[in-house]
Amino acid sequence: MPDSTRDSDRILREAKTSLVVQREGGTHRGATSIGKGSAELKMKSLLRRAGYFGAALVAILTATLVAGLVLDGIGFWGVVTAFFAVVAAGVIFANYPKVKTPKRADLAQGSPAQMVARTELWLEAQRASLPPAAVRVIDQMGVQLDALGVQLQNIDPAHPAAAEVRELVGEYIPETIENYHRIPANLRAEAHIGKSADERLIDSLTKLSGELDRVTRRLAEGALDDLAVKTRYLEYRYGGVDALDGLGAPDSGVPLPDFSVTPAKQER
């Protein structure tokens, strides 16, 4: 009689994993954007499809009008044909052209805004195959990438921090997720050297999320330092609030006239 112990253990593990997944929200997750960059790309695609549908609608109506003038009316079947043409155009352009998921090699390319948007789209495409806890970290990364993109717009592309960000976003983050995908789905919940693949993925993504936050704060500190220096300069150059007491004025090098002396007294 064949030993079914191994199969029983596997079934119990899969059942336990399914129960945990369902408790944490299930595998059917919303397709909402994780950041502003990916949301803007989706909106551009939606507007493009709407434009295509509008052009198709104008073309159909124009063709129907011309046919009616030439044929002295299009009749019942002409109206039906035009109706189904409009419906077909609506179905087609409601789904195409879709926003393409960027390739991994393209994630670190382009301007900071493009890099952020592509990475967010790529991460969104991975969410369906990740455990719920990892999905929450991915969603947090979307907010961090938006903030990081704003900081990158204000620094020189040759700055060492820019190269560090491109390496972090274009290599470490996608490589971590791709390594997880190489593990068979039925083995991801099994413990290996103390932790399962799911747990190691969550730990790695959490560390990468912390690194995104650290880099963003470091770049922001430069802007804060610049602002502090500028503020100190303005206080030194134009004085503070105390300099205005008693009708005082900022030290501009030009003395104020004495309004206590009338012109008549000045002539004497």
C-alpha positions as CSV (number, residue, x, y, z in Angstrom):
1,M,0.0,0.0,0.0
2,P,1.6,3.3,-1.0
3,D,2.6,5.7,1.8
4,S,0.4,8.8,1.7
5,T,2.0,10.5,4.6
6,R,3.9,12.9,2.4
7,D,0.8,13.8,0.4
8,S,-1.1,14.4,3.6
9,D,1.6,16.7,5.0
10,R,1.6,18.6,1.7
11,I,-2.2,19.0,1.7
12,L,-2.2,20.2,5.3
13,R,0.5,22.8,4.5
14,E,-1.4,24.0,1.5
15,A,-4.6,24.2,3.5
16,K,-2.8,26.2,6.3
17,T,-1.3,28.5,3.7
18,S,-4.8,29.1,2.1
19,L,-6.3,29.8,5.4
20,V,-3.7,32.4,6.3
21,V,-4.1,34.0,2.9
22,Q,-7.9,34.2,3.2
23,R,-7.6,35.7,6.7
24,E,-5.3,38.4,5.3
25,G,-7.6,39.4,2.6
26,G,-7.5,36.6,0.0
27,T,-5.7,36.4,-3.3
28,H,-8.2,38.7,-5.1
29,R,-6.7,42.1,-4.6
30,G,-7.6,45.4,-6.1
31,A,-5.8,46.7,-9.1
32,T,-5.3,50.1,-7.7
33,S,-2.2,52.1,-8.4
34,I,0.5,52.0,-5.8
35,G,1.8,55.5,-6.7
36,K,1.2,58.7,-8.6
37,G,3.6,57.7,-11.4
38,S,1.8,54.6,-12.4
39,A,-1.6,56.2,-12.0
40,E,-0.6,59.0,-14.4
41,L,0.5,56.4,-17.0
42,K,-2.8,54.6,-16.7
43,M,-4.7,57.9,-17.0
44,K,-2.8,58.8,-20.2
45,S,-3.6,55.4,-21.6
46,L,-7.3,55.9,-20.7
47,L,-7.4,59.3,-22.4
48,R,-5.7,57.9,-25.5
49,R,-8.3,55.1,-25.7
50,A,-11.1,57.7,-25.3
51,G,-9.5,59.7,-28.1
52,Y,-9.4,56.7,-30.4
53,F,-13.0,55.8,-29.6
54,G,-14.0,59.4,-30.3
55,A,-12.2,59.3,-33.7
56,A,-13.8,56.0,-34.6
57,L,-17.3,57.4,-33.6
58,V,-16.8,60.4,-35.9
59,A,-15.6,58.2,-38.7
60,I,-18.7,55.9,-38.3
61,L,-21.1,58.7,-38.2
62,T,-19.5,60.4,-41.2
63,A,-19.6,57.2,-43.2
64,T,-23.2,56.7,-42.3
65,L,-24.1,60.3,-43.3
66,V,-22.3,60.0,-46.7
67,A,-24.0,56.6,-47.4
68,G,-27.3,58.1,-46.6
69,L,-26.8,61.0,-49.0
70,V,-25.5,58.7,-51.8
71,L,-28.1,56.0,-51.3
72,D,-30.9,58.4,-50.4
73,G,-31.2,56.8,-47.0
74,I,-29.5,53.8,-45.3
75,G,-32.6,52.0,-44.2
76,F,-33.1,49.8,-41.2
77,W,-30.1,47.5,-41.8
78,G,-27.9,50.6,-42.3
79,V,-28.9,51.9,-38.9
80,V,-28.3,48.4,-37.3
81,T,-24.9,48.2,-39.0
82,A,-23.9,51.6,-37.7
83,F,-25.1,50.7,-34.2
84,F,-23.0,47.5,-34.1
85,A,-20.0,49.4,-35.5
86,V,-20.2,51.8,-32.6
87,V,-20.5,49.0,-30.1
88,A,-17.5,47.2,-31.6
89,A,-15.5,50.4,-31.4
90,G,-16.4,50.8,-27.8
91,V,-15.5,47.2,-26.9
92,I,-12.1,47.4,-28.7
93,F,-11.0,50.8,-27.3
94,A,-12.2,50.0,-23.8
95,N,-9.5,47.4,-23.6
96,Y,-6.8,48.5,-26.1
97,P,-4.2,49.8,-26.2
98,K,-3.3,48.6,-22.7
99,V,-0.6,49.9,-20.5
100,K,2.4,47.5,-21.1
101,T,4.2,46.2,-18.1
102,P,7.8,47.5,-18.4
103,K,10.7,45.1,-18.7
104,R,13.1,44.8,-15.9
105,A,16.0,46.1,-18.1
106,D,14.0,49.4,-18.6
107,L,13.2,50.1,-14.9
108,A,16.3,52.2,-14.2
109,Q,16.3,54.0,-17.6
110,G,15.0,57.4,-18.5
111,S,14.3,60.4,-16.3
112,P,13.5,60.1,-12.6
113,A,9.8,60.5,-13.3
114,Q,9.9,57.7,-15.9
115,M,12.0,55.5,-13.7
116,V,9.5,55.8,-10.8
117,A,6.5,55.3,-13.0
118,R,7.9,52.2,-14.7
119,T,9.0,50.7,-11.4
120,E,5.5,51.2,-9.9
121,L,3.9,49.6,-12.9
122,W,6.3,46.6,-12.7
123,L,5.6,46.2,-9.0
124,E,1.9,46.3,-9.5
125,A,2.2,43.5,-12.0
126,Q,3.9,41.3,-9.4
127,R,1.3,41.8,-6.6
128,A,-1.0,39.0,-7.7
129,S,1.8,36.4,-7.1
130,L,3.0,37.7,-3.8
131,P,1.8,36.9,-0.3
132,P,-0.5,39.5,1.3
133,A,2.1,40.8,3.7
134,A,4.5,41.4,0.8
135,V,1.8,43.2,-1.1
136,R,1.4,45.7,1.8
137,V,5.2,46.4,1.6
138,I,4.9,46.9,-2.2
139,D,2.1,49.4,-1.7
140,Q,4.2,51.3,0.8
141,M,7.0,51.3,-1.7
142,G,4.8,53.1,-4.2
143,V,4.4,56.1,-1.8
144,Q,8.1,56.1,-1.1
145,L,9.0,56.0,-4.9
146,D,6.8,59.0,-5.4
147,A,8.7,61.0,-2.7
148,L,12.0,59.8,-4.1
149,G,11.2,60.8,-7.6
150,V,10.5,64.4,-6.4
151,Q,13.9,64.5,-4.7
152,L,15.7,63.1,-7.8
153,Q,14.3,65.9,-10.0
154,N,16.4,68.4,-8.0
155,I,19.8,66.7,-8.2
156,D,22.4,66.3,-10.9
157,P,22.0,62.9,-12.7
158,A,25.8,62.4,-12.2
159,H,25.4,62.7,-8.4
160,P,26.4,59.5,-6.6
161,A,23.0,59.3,-4.9
162,A,21.3,59.1,-8.3
163,A,23.4,56.1,-9.3
164,E,22.7,54.5,-5.9
165,V,18.9,54.9,-6.5
166,R,19.0,53.5,-10.0
167,E,20.9,50.4,-8.6
168,L,18.4,50.0,-5.8
169,V,15.3,50.5,-8.0
170,G,16.5,48.8,-11.1
171,E,18.4,45.8,-9.7
172,Y,17.9,45.0,-6.0
173,I,14.1,45.3,-5.8
174,P,13.3,43.4,-9.0
175,E,16.0,40.8,-8.4
176,T,14.5,40.0,-4.9
177,I,11.1,39.4,-6.4
178,E,12.4,37.4,-9.3
179,N,14.4,35.2,-7.0
180,Y,11.2,34.5,-5.1
181,H,9.3,33.6,-8.3
182,R,12.0,31.0,-9.2
183,I,10.9,29.0,-6.2
184,P,8.0,26.6,-6.9
185,A,4.7,27.8,-5.4
186,N,4.2,24.7,-3.3
187,L,7.6,25.2,-1.6
188,R,7.4,28.8,-0.8
189,A,5.6,28.2,2.6
190,E,8.1,25.5,3.7
191,A,10.8,26.5,6.2
192,H,14.3,26.3,4.9
193,I,17.2,27.1,7.2
194,G,14.9,28.6,9.7
195,K,12.5,30.6,7.5
196,S,10.2,30.1,4.5
197,A,10.6,31.8,1.2
198,D,7.5,33.9,2.0
199,E,9.1,35.1,5.2
200,R,12.4,35.8,3.6
201,L,10.7,37.8,0.8
202,I,8.8,39.9,3.3
203,D,12.0,40.6,5.3
204,S,14.0,41.6,2.1
205,L,11.3,43.9,0.8
206,T,11.0,45.5,4.3
207,K,14.7,46.2,4.3
208,L,14.5,47.6,0.8
209,S,11.6,49.8,1.8
210,G,13.7,51.1,4.6
211,E,16.5,51.8,2.2
212,L,14.2,53.8,0.0
213,D,13.2,55.9,3.0
214,R,16.8,56.4,4.0
215,V,17.9,57.6,0.6
216,T,14.9,60.0,0.3
217,R,15.6,61.5,3.7
218,R,19.3,61.9,2.9
219,L,18.4,63.8,-0.3
220,A,15.9,65.9,1.5
221,E,18.5,66.8,4.2
222,G,20.5,68.5,1.5
223,A,17.5,70.7,0.6
224,L,16.9,71.4,4.2
225,D,20.5,72.4,4.7
226,D,20.3,74.7,1.8
227,L,17.2,76.3,3.2
228,A,18.8,76.8,6.6
229,V,21.9,78.4,5.0
230,K,19.7,80.7,3.0
231,T,17.6,81.6,6.1
232,R,20.7,82.5,8.1
233,Y,22.0,84.6,5.2
234,L,18.7,86.5,5.0
235,E,18.8,87.1,8.8
236,Y,22.3,88.4,8.5
237,R,21.7,90.5,5.5
238,Y,18.4,92.1,6.3
239,G,18.2,91.6,10.0
240,G,15.5,90.0,12.1
241,V,12.3,91.4,13.6
242,D,14.2,93.3,16.3
243,A,15.7,95.5,13.5
244,L,12.3,97.0,12.8
245,D,11.7,98.1,16.4
246,G,11.5,101.9,16.8
247,L,11.0,102.5,13.1
248,G,14.4,100.9,12.5
249,A,15.2,99.5,9.1
250,P,17.4,96.8,7.6
251,D,21.0,97.7,7.3
252,S,21.2,98.7,3.7
253,G,24.1,101.2,4.1
254,V,21.8,104.2,3.5
255,P,20.8,106.3,6.6
256,L,17.1,107.1,7.0
257,P,16.1,110.8,6.9
258,D,15.2,112.5,10.1
259,F,11.5,113.2,9.8
260,S,11.5,115.0,13.2
261,V,13.1,118.0,11.6
262,T,10.8,120.1,9.4
263,P,12.0,121.5,6.0
264,A,11.8,125.1,7.5
265,K,14.1,124.2,10.4
266,Q,16.5,122.4,8.0
267,E,16.9,125.7,6.0
268,R,17.8,127.6,9.1
